[in-house]
Amino acid sequence: MSLFPGWRAAFRIARRDALRAKGRSALVVAMIALPVLGVTAADLTYRSALPTAAEELTADLGAADALFVDQGMGPVPLWQMPDGIMWQTPDGAPETFYDDERKPVDVPATFPKGSRSLTEQSVPASVTTRHGITDTQITELAVADPMLRGRVELTEGSYPKAKDEIAATGAFLKAAGLSVGDRVTVRGPQQEYTLTGAVELPAELKNESLFAVPGAVIAPWQKTADGDGKILPPQASGVKWLVQGPPGAGVTWPDILAANEKGVVVRARQVALDPPPDSEVPMAVYARGWTGSDTELTAAVLTVAAMALLEIVLLAGPAFAVGARRSRRQLGLVGSCGGTRGQVRAVVLAGGAVLGGVGAVVGVGAGFGLTVLFRPMIEEFSGRRFGELTVHPGEILAIAVLGLVTGVLAALAPAIVAGRQSVLESLTGRRGSRRSSRVLPVVGTVVLAVGVALAVYGGLSGNTRLVAGGSVLAELGLLGCIPVIVGFLGRLGRRLPLTPRIALRDAARNRGRTAPAVAAVMAAVAGSVAIATYTASTTAEQAYDHRPNLTAGTAALMTADTAEKTDLSRARAAVEQHYPVSGAPARVGRAWAGSDCSVYYEEEDGCGTLEIVKPTGEGHSCPLKGKGAKELALRISADEHKRLMNSPACVDEDSTTIAFGNDDNKIVIGDTALLTSYVKLDDPEAAEALAAGTPVLLNSAYAKDGEITLRARHVYNERDKENRARHPGEPRTTTDRLKVYVAPDSYATTPGIRMVLPQKTADRLGLHSQETGSVHTLTREPTDAEQQAADAALEQAGNQAYVWTGSPAEQGDDAVVLLILALFAGVVTLGAAAITTGLSKADAEADLTTLSAVGAPPGVRRSLSGFQCLVVALTGVLLGTAAGIVPAVALRLTDLREALKVMRADPMESAYTPIVMPWPTIALLALVVPVLAGLLAAALTGSRQKLARRAG
């Protein structure tokens, strides 16, 4: 007797149905296989890209057994963990300081007897490139030794073996424009090397560095520097030792403990992979509890997995419903032959199991294939090679089972409906009439309200779990309201043309088909909009917190010595030749009183000072600093705090940018060209004032009644003999009231400048001055090649000038993330709309036949399919956008709560926590994707009506 009576026949019927309706079956298989494919590929990629402990050791040690490092503490006992990363001095050890004299450590004496070792030492250097010069790191290491395999691999040419040979990483060669066989010169000692090979670090594919044999760079450089005082000596790192232990023994824990007694920390392969018990590790008691918890990450992963499962069920469910409806006569025959309702349900559920199983197998197989195919691309993107394709059979099996279960769950609701149908209705083909549930929308509305309330409360209270739970609850509530929303759409078509009116009414009449597809689109769009909104908001916050060191779109040429104007002219010519500049440069200079503090800074009170005295009182003193600041911070909102922080009185109280060789007074000597090109103050009155000798003040908090107080303390150093002879006597202090042109408050944040002082005014006040460089307007950011060429040209000018551009705010991969999210939601939207349109077409053949019979033109079929697709896509996108805003806003409220807490502890900390809508992403989803879905559906729909046999 069969253990599962009736199921064998059910699976046979389901298999035959799947083969008979190949198009619908392929659709369902694709819907199940695609998520399985994505999860399988993600699992394989994550497991393969995540380095194992053995792979991390290979990245550090290569094929060596251990890495011995002198930590610079001298020959004193140390404690370490078995991994060789964490270490400390023992309890009760005498405290040591950085400038204490330390005895050298004989590291090779700590190696196990019979060991073989290699030394490793690095030094930063400036080297020549095809374009000019660049800074990099040179490592002296015998990379040709087999002990380095796995850590450094040759990709082209040969390893360096002689002292005039060097190897470079592929990333360095690409940035420098060099190739194997070219010559490289280390600037300073002017040592030349031949590039013999290109190498890669499998764990750091983006590393830009050079490798030479031991003794090829650092020792000759030091010898050259000892003989020529103008050459700076190499700033080499400490020496490390890669050790291969005695054959068959390696480096053991007792060997490590012995090395620790001499002040050496060891990272050994066999100890890290097979650590000793804590009882043998002196430091173990201090390292307990250092591991973090991943409870929130696990909850997030489970939430995403549950929502993905729900989405697949929503997408595949209507297909099974239409399949059951088209097979209702067959199911009726099962019932007429004595089949029970349970056996009817079994037939539909077996269809879900068959298609779910096929989808799972196809998805897993395709996931493996795509991961292998795109492996090189993934490795380049992640910046490290996979050690091997890591497969966890249990996880892959769970993913496949998830696909199978998804197919069964998607068929569950249609199976229940099919089991409830009477045999007579099934045999005659009548659909019967069933009124929509009135309870579900009410319950959905209540759940929606509760979910939104929970999410907002979680955001205000800082509970991210409540935010997640409330967001999911709100989305489920909105799912319950979708049938009513879809039904309401039918009323909107009364005054529309024929095809959109039919599309809206068809969607409203067949809610069981339309609502799940709309819900699937909503779920995908909601997740994408939530992440995109949060990402756009945090990006805006980071951009606000960023303090640029130069005005955007400019480059500054500066010199640190007393260069003549002719030398600066050569430097300017180099910048103009190699940088993408436009217009003439704006010259800048600095002013000081007494002896120059940039030269005479060693003695206390050995140079002069120059400052703009800041008045006190409202509009001048920053209320967020000093007495009463914390009490004020408790009373104000984040927006009010932002307004105060951006006011001229507070804008540079916490930190200030010094950019043009001046001190924190930020007084720059310049002309109208500086105002227009760098300050971006294109005001004729300001230009006239500056030309007339009136300074232009950019921060109004330093002015009172249109005047500033400039205090200069003229102190001349005894070593400044020339100026000391001109100004004998005691130091003197002068205070001048100067009329100034006060710029609007928005210019107070100009990087590096508080006031532009005309040259003739500085001379009139008896100040010393010096031209320090110029500012150039850029048409775009310079490339690596342009920067290297400009650095080389400036070096040839011989005046130690340098050029630099502003540091932009960290962008990271936010733009890529937003694009991926938009593409993901767009693909799901197109897929869901296409499925619904296909099901609508299959389910409405009788209606289309009627339309053709009454004389509707052939194009009606195309336009009807297009509008049906548009209705589903647009409705789902709009609902998803609304649903996605809830968790994003709630999470930003959590961030705001934390920011206010920090601000009230330190009023000068920013509390700005914006909520920024990702309008490009929303526009792409709300406008482009639905229209594209409608056009594709219309284009792919045939306009000819097939001949149909009369029913009955």
Salt bridges, closest charged atoms under 4 A:
ASP17 OD1 - ARG20 NH1 2.53
ASP60 OD2 - ARG267 NE 3.03
GLU120 OE2 - ARG151 NH2 2.61
ASP145 OD2 - ARG116 NH1 2.92
GLU153 OE1 - ARG149 NE 3.86
ASP182 OD2 - ARG130 NH2 2.88
GLU192 OE1 - ARG183 NH2 3.08
GLU200 OE1 - ARG385 NH2 3.09
GLU379 OE2 - ARG375 NE 2.96
GLU379 OE1 - ARG385 NH1 3.06
GLU380 OE2 - ARG385 NH2 3.36
GLU395 OE2 - ARG47 NH2 2.47
GLU395 OE2 - HIS392 ND1 3.71
ASP506 OD1 - ARG509 NH2 3.61
ASP506 OD2 - ARG513 NH1 3.11
GLU541 OE1 - ARG892 NH2 2.81
ASP596 OD2 - ARG590 NH2 2.46
GLU603 OE2 - ARG719 NE 2.79
ASP605 OD1 - ARG713 NH1 2.68
GLU611 OE2 - ARG711 NH1 3.19
GLU640 OE2 - ARG643 NH2 2.55
ASP652 OD2 - ARG754 NH2 2.72
GLU653 OE2 - LYS614 NZ 2.82
GLU653 OE1 - LYS625 NZ 4.00
GLU707 OE1 - ARG737 NH2 3.13
GLU718 OE2 - ARG724 NH2 3.59
GLU722 OE2 - ARG726 NH2 3.02
GLU771 OE2 - ARG572 NH2 2.38
GLU771 OE2 - ARG587 NH1 3.66
GLU786 OE2 - ARG780 NH2 2.68
GLU795 OE1 - ARG187 NH2 2.67
ASP843 OD2 - ARG325 NH1 2.50
ASP843 OD1 - ARG431 NH2 3.65
ASP843 OD2 - ARG513 NH2 3.47
ASP847 OD2 - ARG509 NH2 3.54
ASP895 OD2 - ARG892 NH1 2.98
GLU898 OE2 - ARG897 NH1 3.82
